Amino acid sequence: MKNLILTVLFLLVGVAHAQVGIGTSNPNNSAALDIESTTKGLLTPRMTAAQRIAISSPANGLMVYQTDNTPNLYCYVNGVWTVISGSSTSGTWTPNGTSNTTNSGFYQRVGNIVSFSGTINFNGNGFSGTSIETTLPIASNFTSSQDASGSVSGTYTSSQNMMYTSTLGGNIEANPTSDKLIINVDNNIPSLPDNWMPENVIIGFSGMYIIK
């Protein structure tokens, strides 16, 4: 009975001052909850990326710790889950191409934003497709094709006009099914099919995506 009375009094004091102190009888005036300890920390809910993404209507400021893929502390801010850590990492990356290509790439991650660039060289050969799907330098858990964006540029030639080098273009989008990048390519010649790039194709691209 004594413990019950003490608990009720504690709650009433907390409500009256709109503050609660744990480990302290004098919570900071700017805090609704003030926890003091020199031996223990505050443990947020822990869950997988799929469980975090499945949270319905998360409030701004909601925090969880993700345990898989890219383990980190995440905070929901203005419609986006953001990694609280601001550390930066970078490195080389080999994007996928098709057979007989030479590929190279570079990426940089700051928080949960990854910027990337790369080149796919067909070594004198042509390309008869309109897109290339490549793995990511860092896994993302894409949920929409708009989770990645970027631009594509490059060159190609044809045996009919070896004196002239044509330019290609395109864009980048995400594939949420495979968690990969899709590099869409266009030969920039309206009178010919988009996949008409007969020889010496070199594709360059750059963009960014968010780790979810």
Helices and strands as residue ranges (DSSP letters): H 2-17, E 20-22, E 33-35, E 46-47, H 49-53, E 63-66, E 72-77, E 80-83, E 88-93, E 102-110, E 113-121, E 131-134, G 145-147, E 148-157, G 159-161, E 166-175, E 180-186, E 199-210
